[in-house]
Amino acid sequence: MKQAIVGFLLDEEEHWVAKLSCGHNQHVRHNPPWQNRSWVVTEEGRKRKIGFRINCKKCDLNAPKDWR
């Protein structure tokens, strides 16, 4: 299910995590060649993705929310 990105945070290993409008969190790592998300490494790039909708796997599984 597609959900909008509403913010970002760093996890304990300093990997970027998107906060989604549904209340779930999802990693958005830049880890070439497996994941090419160079936009996540700059503040400007992350700001441009606010409101962008990504697939939330946790919604598909009916998982409890990560935050309120």
C-alpha positions in Angstrom: 0.0 0.0 0.0 1.4 3.4 -1.0 1.9 5.9 1.9 3.3 9.4 2.0 6.7 10.2 3.6 6.1 12.8 6.4 9.6 12.9 7.8 12.9 11.2 8.4 15.0 9.9 11.3 18.3 8.1 11.8 18.3 4.7 13.3 20.9 3.5 15.9 23.3 2.5 13.0 22.8 6.0 11.4 20.8 4.7 8.5 18.0 6.9 7.2 14.4 5.8 8.0 11.3 7.4 6.4 8.4 8.2 8.7 5.2 7.4 6.8 1.8 8.9 7.1 0.3 5.6 8.2 2.5 5.5 11.3 5.1 3.0 10.1 8.8 3.6 9.5 10.8 2.2 6.6 14.5 2.3 5.9 15.5 4.3 2.8 19.2 3.4 2.5 21.5 4.5 -0.2 23.6 1.4 -0.6 24.8 1.0 -4.3 24.5 -1.1 -6.3 21.6 -2.7 -4.4 19.8 0.5 -3.5 20.4 3.7 -5.3 18.9 6.4 -3.3 21.5 9.2 -3.4 18.8 11.7 -2.5 18.7 10.4 1.1 22.2 11.5 1.9 21.4 15.3 1.7 19.0 17.4 3.7 17.7 19.0 0.5 17.1 15.6 -1.1 15.1 14.3 1.9 13.1 17.5 1.9 12.1 17.0 -1.8 10.8 13.6 -0.9 8.3 14.8 1.8 4.9 13.9 0.5 6.3 11.3 -2.0 4.4 8.0 -1.7 6.3 4.7 -1.3 5.0 1.2 -0.8 4.6 0.3 2.9 5.1 -3.4 3.4 4.0 -3.1 7.0 0.6 -1.8 5.9 0.3 -4.8 3.6 0.9 -7.1 6.6 -1.5 -5.1 9.0 1.5 -4.5 11.3 1.1 -2.2 14.4 2.2 1.4 14.0 5.8 2.3 14.8 4.9 5.8 16.1 1.8 7.9 16.8 
